[in-house]
Amino acid sequence: MHGETKDKLDDELNPVLAEINSTRPVLEQVANKWSVLILTVLCSQPSRFNAIKRRLDPITHKALTEALRRLERNGLVHRKVIASSPVAVEYSITPLGRTLQDPFVALVAWAKGHGGRIAQAQQAYDGREDRGASADAGGGGR
């Protein structure tokens, strides 16, 4: 990496890392497996529980319920009970949740653009005979 590029990257990342105790809890809520996908679904339109579940198959009922509750608690999703027979519930993204749309679109574009390289790296790693030894040799950071 060139010196100037590295310095710029350090300038951007060091404040983030310095405040890891305040950013980590937020990132854990927003950047987990199902939250990103649920919010991406809701960016396009409000949806009922089963519609979200169908779009995110194979998410389990329990995982979707827990994720929607967490997102509602964090102010990213609004839950609206619709008085019908039977009673229905519709979920929509809040203005705060909507602020994540651009980063999520960028993340999806990145995943599409680099998914093949990730798959190649996984295959190369899985084909190595020494793959467990190098991680264990580091001194047990976990």
CNS distance restraints for C-alpha pairs under 8 A (distance, minus, plus):
assign (resid   1 and name CA) (resid   5 and name CA) 6.75 0.50 0.50
assign (resid   1 and name CA) (resid   6 and name CA) 6.18 0.50 0.50
assign (resid   2 and name CA) (resid   6 and name CA) 6.07 0.50 0.50
assign (resid   3 and name CA) (resid   7 and name CA) 6.08 0.50 0.50
assign (resid   4 and name CA) (resid   8 and name CA) 6.23 0.50 0.50
assign (resid   5 and name CA) (resid   9 and name CA) 6.17 0.50 0.50
assign (resid   6 and name CA) (resid  10 and name CA) 6.05 0.50 0.50
assign (resid   7 and name CA) (resid  11 and name CA) 6.10 0.50 0.50
assign (resid   8 and name CA) (resid  12 and name CA) 6.36 0.50 0.50
assign (resid   9 and name CA) (resid  13 and name CA) 6.05 0.50 0.50
assign (resid  10 and name CA) (resid  14 and name CA) 5.56 0.50 0.50
assign (resid  11 and name CA) (resid  15 and name CA) 7.29 0.50 0.50
assign (resid  12 and name CA) (resid  16 and name CA) 7.29 0.50 0.50
assign (resid  13 and name CA) (resid  17 and name CA) 6.17 0.50 0.50
assign (resid  14 and name CA) (resid  18 and name CA) 5.96 0.50 0.50
assign (resid  15 and name CA) (resid  19 and name CA) 6.29 0.50 0.50
assign (resid  16 and name CA) (resid  20 and name CA) 6.22 0.50 0.50
assign (resid  16 and name CA) (resid  23 and name CA) 7.61 0.50 0.50
assign (resid  19 and name CA) (resid  23 and name CA) 6.32 0.50 0.50
assign (resid  20 and name CA) (resid  24 and name CA) 5.44 0.50 0.50
assign (resid  21 and name CA) (resid  25 and name CA) 7.28 0.50 0.50
assign (resid  22 and name CA) (resid  26 and name CA) 7.42 0.50 0.50
assign (resid  23 and name CA) (resid  27 and name CA) 6.14 0.50 0.50
assign (resid  24 and name CA) (resid  28 and name CA) 6.05 0.50 0.50
assign (resid  25 and name CA) (resid  29 and name CA) 6.49 0.50 0.50
assign (resid  26 and name CA) (resid  30 and name CA) 6.32 0.50 0.50
assign (resid  27 and name CA) (resid  31 and name CA) 5.34 0.50 0.50
assign (resid  27 and name CA) (resid  32 and name CA) 7.76 0.50 0.50
assign (resid  28 and name CA) (resid  32 and name CA) 6.00 0.50 0.50
assign (resid  29 and name CA) (resid  35 and name CA) 7.46 0.50 0.50
assign (resid  29 and name CA) (resid  70 and name CA) 7.49 0.50 0.50
assign (resid  29 and name CA) (resid  71 and name CA) 7.62 0.50 0.50
assign (resid  29 and name CA) (resid  74 and name CA) 7.90 0.50 0.50
assign (resid  30 and name CA) (resid  35 and name CA) 5.85 0.50 0.50
assign (resid  30 and name CA) (resid  36 and name CA) 6.57 0.50 0.50
assign (resid  30 and name CA) (resid  71 and name CA) 7.95 0.50 0.50
assign (resid  31 and name CA) (resid  35 and name CA) 6.45 0.50 0.50
assign (resid  31 and name CA) (resid  36 and name CA) 5.90 0.50 0.50
assign (resid  32 and name CA) (resid  36 and name CA) 6.53 0.50 0.50
assign (resid  33 and name CA) (resid  37 and name CA) 7.18 0.50 0.50
assign (resid  34 and name CA) (resid  38 and name CA) 5.97 0.50 0.50
assign (resid  34 and name CA) (resid  64 and name CA) 7.62 0.50 0.50
assign (resid  34 and name CA) (resid  67 and name CA) 6.76 0.50 0.50
assign (resid  35 and name CA) (resid  39 and name CA) 6.00 0.50 0.50
assign (resid  35 and name CA) (resid  67 and name CA) 6.31 0.50 0.50
assign (resid  35 and name CA) (resid  68 and name CA) 7.94 0.50 0.50
assign (resid  35 and name CA) (resid  71 and name CA) 7.25 0.50 0.50
assign (resid  36 and name CA) (resid  40 and name CA) 6.10 0.50 0.50
assign (resid  36 and name CA) (resid 104 and name CA) 7.15 0.50 0.50
assign (resid  37 and name CA) (resid  41 and name CA) 6.25 0.50 0.50
assign (resid  37 and name CA) (resid  56 and name CA) 7.45 0.50 0.50
assign (resid  38 and name CA) (resid  42 and name CA) 6.26 0.50 0.50
assign (resid  38 and name CA) (resid  52 and name CA) 7.20 0.50 0.50
assign (resid  38 and name CA) (resid  56 and name CA) 7.75 0.50 0.50
assign (resid  38 and name CA) (resid  68 and name CA) 7.96 0.50 0.50
assign (resid  39 and name CA) (resid  43 and name CA) 6.04 0.50 0.50
assign (resid  39 and name CA) (resid  77 and name CA) 7.89 0.50 0.50
assign (resid  39 and name CA) (resid  93 and name CA) 6.85 0.50 0.50
assign (resid  39 and name CA) (resid  97 and name CA) 7.25 0.50 0.50
assign (resid  40 and name CA) (resid  44 and name CA) 7.20 0.50 0.50
assign (resid  40 and name CA) (resid 101 and name CA) 7.10 0.50 0.50
assign (resid  40 and name CA) (resid 104 and name CA) 7.00 0.50 0.50
assign (resid  41 and name CA) (resid  45 and name CA) 7.19 0.50 0.50
assign (resid  41 and name CA) (resid  52 and name CA) 7.10 0.50 0.50
assign (resid  41 and name CA) (resid  55 and name CA) 7.69 0.50 0.50
assign (resid  42 and name CA) (resid  46 and name CA) 5.54 0.50 0.50
assign (resid  42 and name CA) (resid  47 and name CA) 6.66 0.50 0.50
assign (resid  42 and name CA) (resid  91 and name CA) 7.46 0.50 0.50
assign (resid  42 and name CA) (resid  92 and name CA) 5.77 0.50 0.50
assign (resid  42 and name CA) (resid  93 and name CA) 5.61 0.50 0.50
assign (resid  43 and name CA) (resid  92 and name CA) 7.90 0.50 0.50
assign (resid  43 and name CA) (resid  93 and name CA) 6.30 0.50 0.50
assign (resid  43 and name CA) (resid  98 and name CA) 6.73 0.50 0.50
assign (resid  43 and name CA) (resid 101 and name CA) 6.77 0.50 0.50
assign (resid  45 and name CA) (resid  92 and name CA) 6.99 0.50 0.50
assign (resid  46 and name CA) (resid  90 and name CA) 6.51 0.50 0.50
assign (resid  46 and name CA) (resid  91 and name CA) 5.49 0.50 0.50
assign (resid  46 and name CA) (resid  92 and name CA) 4.31 0.50 0.50
assign (resid  46 and name CA) (resid  93 and name CA) 7.08 0.50 0.50
assign (resid  47 and name CA) (resid  51 and name CA) 6.06 0.50 0.50
assign (resid  47 and name CA) (resid  52 and name CA) 6.28 0.50 0.50
assign (resid  47 and name CA) (resid  90 and name CA) 5.40 0.50 0.50
assign (resid  47 and name CA) (resid  91 and name CA) 5.37 0.50 0.50
assign (resid  47 and name CA) (resid  92 and name CA) 6.57 0.50 0.50
assign (resid  48 and name CA) (resid  52 and name CA) 6.35 0.50 0.50
assign (resid  48 and name CA) (resid  88 and name CA) 7.42 0.50 0.50
assign (resid  48 and name CA) (resid  89 and name CA) 5.81 0.50 0.50
assign (resid  48 and name CA) (resid  90 and name CA) 4.34 0.50 0.50
assign (resid  48 and name CA) (resid  91 and name CA) 5.94 0.50 0.50
assign (resid  49 and name CA) (resid  53 and name CA) 6.19 0.50 0.50
assign (resid  49 and name CA) (resid  89 and name CA) 6.84 0.50 0.50
assign (resid  49 and name CA) (resid  90 and name CA) 6.77 0.50 0.50
assign (resid  49 and name CA) (resid  91 and name CA) 7.28 0.50 0.50
assign (resid  50 and name CA) (resid  54 and name CA) 6.07 0.50 0.50
assign (resid  51 and name CA) (resid  55 and name CA) 6.31 0.50 0.50
assign (resid  52 and name CA) (resid  56 and name CA) 6.20 0.50 0.50
assign (resid  53 and name CA) (resid  57 and name CA) 5.96 0.50 0.50
assign (resid  53 and name CA) (resid  58 and name CA) 7.83 0.50 0.50
assign (resid  53 and name CA) (resid  59 and name CA) 6.43 0.50 0.50
assign (resid  53 and name CA) (resid  60 and name CA) 7.68 0.50 0.50
assign (resid  53 and name CA) (resid  61 and name CA) 7.42 0.50 0.50
assign (resid  53 and name CA) (resid  64 and name CA) 7.09 0.50 0.50
assign (resid  59 and name CA) (resid  63 and name CA) 6.40 0.50 0.50
assign (resid  59 and name CA) (resid  64 and name CA) 6.45 0.50 0.50
assign (resid  60 and name CA) (resid  64 and name CA) 6.18 0.50 0.50
assign (resid  61 and name CA) (resid  65 and name CA) 6.10 0.50 0.50
assign (resid  62 and name CA) (resid  66 and name CA) 6.14 0.50 0.50
assign (resid  63 and name CA) (resid  67 and name CA) 6.05 0.50 0.50
assign (resid  64 and name CA) (resid  68 and name CA) 6.01 0.50 0.50
assign (resid  65 and name CA) (resid  69 and name CA) 6.20 0.50 0.50
assign (resid  66 and name CA) (resid  70 and name CA) 6.17 0.50 0.50
assign (resid  67 and name CA) (resid  71 and name CA) 6.09 0.50 0.50
assign (resid  68 and name CA) (resid  72 and name CA) 6.01 0.50 0.50
assign (resid  68 and name CA) (resid  77 and name CA) 7.29 0.50 0.50
assign (resid  69 and name CA) (resid  73 and name CA) 6.03 0.50 0.50
assign (resid  70 and name CA) (resid  74 and name CA) 6.19 0.50 0.50
assign (resid  71 and name CA) (resid  75 and name CA) 6.34 0.50 0.50
assign (resid  71 and name CA) (resid  76 and name CA) 5.25 0.50 0.50
assign (resid  71 and name CA) (resid  77 and name CA) 5.46 0.50 0.50
assign (resid  72 and name CA) (resid  76 and name CA) 5.73 0.50 0.50
assign (resid  72 and name CA) (resid  77 and name CA) 4.58 0.50 0.50
assign (resid  72 and name CA) (resid  78 and name CA) 5.87 0.50 0.50
assign (resid  72 and name CA) (resid  79 and name CA) 7.03 0.50 0.50
assign (resid  75 and name CA) (resid  94 and name CA) 6.95 0.50 0.50
assign (resid  75 and name CA) (resid  96 and name CA) 6.84 0.50 0.50
assign (resid  75 and name CA) (resid  97 and name CA) 7.26 0.50 0.50
assign (resid  76 and name CA) (resid  93 and name CA) 6.05 0.50 0.50
assign (resid  76 and name CA) (resid  94 and name CA) 5.30 0.50 0.50
assign (resid  76 and name CA) (resid  95 and name CA) 7.55 0.50 0.50
assign (resid  76 and name CA) (resid  96 and name CA) 5.69 0.50 0.50
assign (resid  76 and name CA) (resid  97 and name CA) 4.15 0.50 0.50
assign (resid  76 and name CA) (resid  98 and name CA) 7.77 0.50 0.50
assign (resid  77 and name CA) (resid  91 and name CA) 6.56 0.50 0.50
assign (resid  77 and name CA) (resid  92 and name CA) 5.64 0.50 0.50
assign (resid  77 and name CA) (resid  93 and name CA) 4.58 0.50 0.50
assign (resid  77 and name CA) (resid  94 and name CA) 5.30 0.50 0.50
assign (resid  77 and name CA) (resid  97 and name CA) 6.58 0.50 0.50
assign (resid  78 and name CA) (resid  91 and name CA) 5.62 0.50 0.50
assign (resid  78 and name CA) (resid  92 and name CA) 5.23 0.50 0.50
assign (resid  78 and name CA) (resid  93 and name CA) 6.08 0.50 0.50
assign (resid  78 and name CA) (resid  94 and name CA) 6.04 0.50 0.50
assign (resid  79 and name CA) (resid  89 and name CA) 6.76 0.50 0.50
assign (resid  79 and name CA) (resid  90 and name CA) 5.96 0.50 0.50
assign (resid  79 and name CA) (resid  91 and name CA) 4.76 0.50 0.50
assign (resid  79 and name CA) (resid  92 and name CA) 6.75 0.50 0.50
assign (resid  80 and name CA) (resid  89 and name CA) 5.60 0.50 0.50
assign (resid  80 and name CA) (resid  90 and name CA) 5.20 0.50 0.50
assign (resid  80 and name CA) (resid  91 and name CA) 6.27 0.50 0.50
assign (resid  81 and name CA) (resid  87 and name CA) 7.12 0.50 0.50
assign (resid  81 and name CA) (resid  88 and name CA) 5.93 0.50 0.50
assign (resid  81 and name CA) (resid  89 and name CA) 4.50 0.50 0.50
assign (resid  81 and name CA) (resid  90 and name CA) 6.45 0.50 0.50
assign (resid  82 and name CA) (resid  87 and name CA) 6.01 0.50 0.50
assign (resid  82 and name CA) (resid  88 and name CA) 5.07 0.50 0.50
assign (resid  82 and name CA) (resid  89 and name CA) 5.71 0.50 0.50
assign (resid  82 and name CA) (resid  90 and name CA) 7.15 0.50 0.50
assign (resid  83 and name CA) (resid  87 and name CA) 5.44 0.50 0.50
assign (resid  83 and name CA) (resid  88 and name CA) 6.85 0.50 0.50
assign (resid  84 and name CA) (resid  88 and name CA) 6.47 0.50 0.50
assign (resid  93 and name CA) (resid  97 and name CA) 5.54 0.50 0.50
assign (resid  93 and name CA) (resid  98 and name CA) 6.24 0.50 0.50
assign (resid  94 and name CA) (resid  98 and name CA) 6.06 0.50 0.50
assign (resid  95 and name CA) (resid  99 and name CA) 6.63 0.50 0.50
assign (resid  96 and name CA) (resid 100 and name CA) 7.59 0.50 0.50
assign (resid  97 and name CA) (resid 101 and name CA) 7.50 0.50 0.50
assign (resid 100 and name CA) (resid 104 and name CA) 6.11 0.50 0.50
assign (resid 101 and name CA) (resid 105 and name CA) 6.09 0.50 0.50
assign (resid 102 and name CA) (resid 106 and name CA) 6.19 0.50 0.50
assign (resid 103 and name CA) (resid 107 and name CA) 6.09 0.50 0.50
assign (resid 104 and name CA) (resid 108 and name CA) 6.09 0.50 0.50
assign (resid 105 and name CA) (resid 109 and name CA) 6.16 0.50 0.50
assign (resid 106 and name CA) (resid 110 and name CA) 6.10 0.50 0.50
assign (resid 107 and name CA) (resid 111 and name CA) 6.14 0.50 0.50
assign (resid 108 and name CA) (resid 112 and name CA) 6.17 0.50 0.50
assign (resid 109 and name CA) (resid 113 and name CA) 6.07 0.50 0.50
assign (resid 110 and name CA) (resid 114 and name CA) 5.96 0.50 0.50
assign (resid 110 and name CA) (resid 115 and name CA) 7.97 0.50 0.50
assign (resid 111 and name CA) (resid 115 and name CA) 5.24 0.50 0.50
assign (resid 114 and name CA) (resid 118 and name CA) 6.31 0.50 0.50
assign (resid 115 and name CA) (resid 119 and name CA) 6.20 0.50 0.50
assign (resid 116 and name CA) (resid 120 and name CA) 6.22 0.50 0.50
assign (resid 117 and name CA) (resid 121 and name CA) 6.15 0.50 0.50
assign (resid 118 and name CA) (resid 122 and name CA) 6.17 0.50 0.50
assign (resid 119 and name CA) (resid 123 and name CA) 6.21 0.50 0.50
assign (resid 120 and name CA) (resid 124 and name CA) 6.15 0.50 0.50
assign (resid 121 and name CA) (resid 125 and name CA) 6.07 0.50 0.50
assign (resid 122 and name CA) (resid 126 and name CA) 5.97 0.50 0.50
assign (resid 123 and name CA) (resid 127 and name CA) 6.07 0.50 0.50
assign (resid 124 and name CA) (resid 128 and name CA) 6.55 0.50 0.50
assign (resid 125 and name CA) (resid 131 and name CA) 6.64 0.50 0.50
assign (resid 126 and name CA) (resid 131 and name CA) 7.38 0.50 0.50
assign (resid 130 and name CA) (resid 134 and name CA) 6.81 0.50 0.50
assign (resid 131 and name CA) (resid 135 and name CA) 7.25 0.50 0.50
assign (resid 132 and name CA) (resid 136 and name CA) 6.39 0.50 0.50
assign (resid 133 and name CA) (resid 137 and name CA) 6.04 0.50 0.50
assign (resid 134 and name CA) (resid 138 and name CA) 6.87 0.50 0.50
assign (resid 136 and name CA) (resid 140 and name CA) 6.32 0.50 0.50
